[in-house]
Amino acid sequence: MKKLLIGCLILITACQPATATPVAPLFPTATLPPTPVHATVTPEPTASQTLEPTSTPLPRVFTNEFDASLAGWVILQAGNDSVPNVTTENSSLILQMDSLHTWVYALYGPQDYTNVRVDASFENRAGSPSSIGVICRYSEEKGWFEFNISTDGTYNVLYGKWLTVGIADYLPILADESEYIQPGVTSQEIGMICEDNTLWLYINGKLFRKADVTRYEVTEGKVGITASSFENFPVIAAFDWVKVGEASSP
């Protein structure tokens, strides 16, 4: 188990190269404890930065190649008070951690899903030991499922749930090694289908395992991506694309 201290909750409505613009939280129930940050890195939200209604609803199924707006995405920092560097650059979403034991989450806020498939393509550009993954059925009240692969060739599936404001416990569902994980800085793909009481797990296009999650009673929520550092840093997780689609079990 690991306990996480959430440092900040940011909604990104648009992202220019080498910048990340924080705005008012999308989830009003997430009343997080105050965290000291540098104003030059995370300026205070202003009224003009709130998510405004648009005539075009944000999509339910999509492929985001990070060459346009990041409207609807929420950034969560966990682990300590160090502010992560979240940017778009050359059609990639960059989650950079310059401190140890830091977790960063990017959640797609506008939609909740029951059965869904989420895939992502990424590189670990810094080469430091790290964990990168995808998330489904994220709920502040009931928890979420997280599928991660690490640079040491291992993977895990976790069930996370808040214990109190800003503090969560993770329960391991699966943990093992996989021959399908590529070492080094090569581009890789990770995917997960959340369908009814089963998680179907993919690494580099290969379905290699499934997990029964009946006991956790998490039936719907948001999807997202995640990256974390361990004892070594920096970690630079560069996501080339994220695809969210309808669940279709093999």
N, C-alpha and C positions, 0 to 999 in steps of 0.2 A: 504494500500500500504506500501511497505517497500523498502527503498533504500539500495543497497548493494555496498560496495566498495571492488573491487577485490584486493586481496593482492598478489596472485602469481598464475602462470600458469605453470604446471609441466607435462611433459610426462614421464610416468613410462614404461620402456622397460623390466625391470625385477625386481623382489623384493625378497630379502632374508629375512629370519625370523628376525623380530625386526628391519628392516631397510627399508627405502624408498629412491630410487635413482632418483633424478630429472635430466631431460635432456632438450634439446632444445625444444621449443614449437612446437606442431603439427600444430597449427593454426597460420600461420605467420601474419595474419591480426590483431591478438590480441595484439596490442601495448599498454601494460599496463603501468601505472605510476610506477616509481621506488618505491620499498618498502624496508626499512631497515630490514634485517634479520641477524641472526647469521650464519656465514659461517660454523660452525660445524653442523648446522642443515640442511641447504640447500646450499651445496657447489655450486660454479659456474659451469655451464655446460662446458664440454670439447668436443673436436671433436669426441672422442671415444664413447661419450654417445648419439650421434644422432641416430635417427631411420634409420637403414640401410635396403635397399631392400633385400628381401629374395626370394628364389625360391618357397616358400610355402606362398601364400597370406593369410592374416588373415581372419578368417571366417566371414560370414555374419549372419548365425544363429548358435547358440552355447549355451552350458551351461558351465559357468565358476565356478568351485568349489574352486578356489584360492589355489590350491596345486601345481601350476606351474607358468610359466611366466605371467606377466601382460602386455605383449606387446600390444601396441596400446591404453592403457588407459591413460586418461588425468585427472589430479587433478586440480580443481579450488578452491582457498580459497576466501571466501568473508566475509565481516563484519568488520574486523579490521586487524591489522598487526601481530597478534599472529599466529605463524606458527603451523598448525595442525600436529599431529603425525599420519602418514599413513603407515601402516605395513601390512604384512601377518603373520598370526600366527595360527598354528594348523588348516590349511585349511580354514581360514577365512580372509576376508579383513577387517581391523580395521580402522575406521575413528574416531580419538579421538580429541575432542575439549576441551582444558583446559582454555577457556576464554568464557565470556558471549557474546551473540549476534554474533555468528560465524556460517557461512554456509560453508559446504564443499561439492563439487560436484566431482563425478568420472564419466567421459564421455568416451564412446567407440568411438575413433576417426576415425578408418579406413573406416567406412561405413556411408552412409546416407540412411535413410529409409523414404518411403512414408507411407505405411501401415505396422504396426509392432506390436508385442506383447512383453512386457518386464515384467518379474516377478523377485522377489527377496525374499529371506528368511533371516531374521536378528534377532538379539537380541539387546536390549538396556542394555548393561552390567553394566553401572554405576547406573542405576535407576533414574538418574536426569531427570527432565522434558525435553523433546526433541521432535523433528520432524524428521521423516525418510520417504523417499519416492523414487519414480522412475520418470524418465524424458523421454519424447519422442519429436522428431522433433526439437531438439536444433539447432538453427541457430543464429549466431552472428548478422546477419542483420535483420531477421524477428521475432526472439523471440523463445519461446519454451513453452511446457506444462509440468506441474509438479503436481504430485499427492502425497500428504503427509498424513501420519497418526501420531497422537501425543499420548503421554502417558496418557493424560487426557481424552482419549476416543473420541476425535474429529478428523476430517479429513478436508482437503481442496484440491481444484484443482485450480491452479494458472496459469495465462499467464504472462510470464516474457519477457521483452524487454529492450534492452540497450537504454538509453537516450543519453549517450556519453561514451567515453572510461572509463570503470571501474564503471559506474553508471547505475543501472537498476531499473525500476519500475515493481512491480507485481500488476496485476489486479485479484481480486478474481472471479472465475467462479462458484465454489460451496464451501460451508462450512457448516458443520453440525456435529452431533454426530452419532456414529454407535455402535450398540450392538455387532458387530463382532470384534471390536478391543479388544484385551486381555490386561488387566492391568499388570503392573509389568515387570519382566525381561524375561518372557516366549518368546520362539521363535515364530515369526509371519511371515506371508507371505503377500506380497502386489503385485498387478499386475495391468497392464493397457494395453488395446488394443487401439491403435490409428488407426482408419480405416475411410478413407474419412473424413467426417465432424463430426464424433462421437468418443467420448472417452468412453470406457467401463471399469468400475472400479471394482476391486476385492480386498477383504480382507479375508485372510485365506481361499482361495479357493472358496469364495462365491461371485458371481456376484450380486452386490446390487444396482448399479446405473449407469446411463449413462449421458453424457453431450454433448449437441450440441455446436460445436466450429466453426461453419460456419463463424461467423463474424470476426474471428481473421486471417483468410487467411494464416495460417501456414500449409504448405502442406508436407514438408519433412525436415529431419535433423537427428541429432545423438541421440542416446539413452544413458541413464545413471542412476545413483543412487545418492542420496543426503542425508545428515544428517545435523542437525543444533541444536545449543544450544540456550536457552533463557536466563532468568535471573540467572539460576543455572548451575553449571558445577562442575566436568567434565561430558561430554557426550561421551560414548564409544559405537559406533554403529558397531556391528560385523556382517558382511554379510557372511552367510554360502555359498550362491550361488546366481548367477544371470543368468537368462535364457532369451535369445533373440530369438524370433521365428517369423514365418509368422503370419500375422493377420488373424483371423478367427472369425468373429462376431458370437455370440450365436444364 
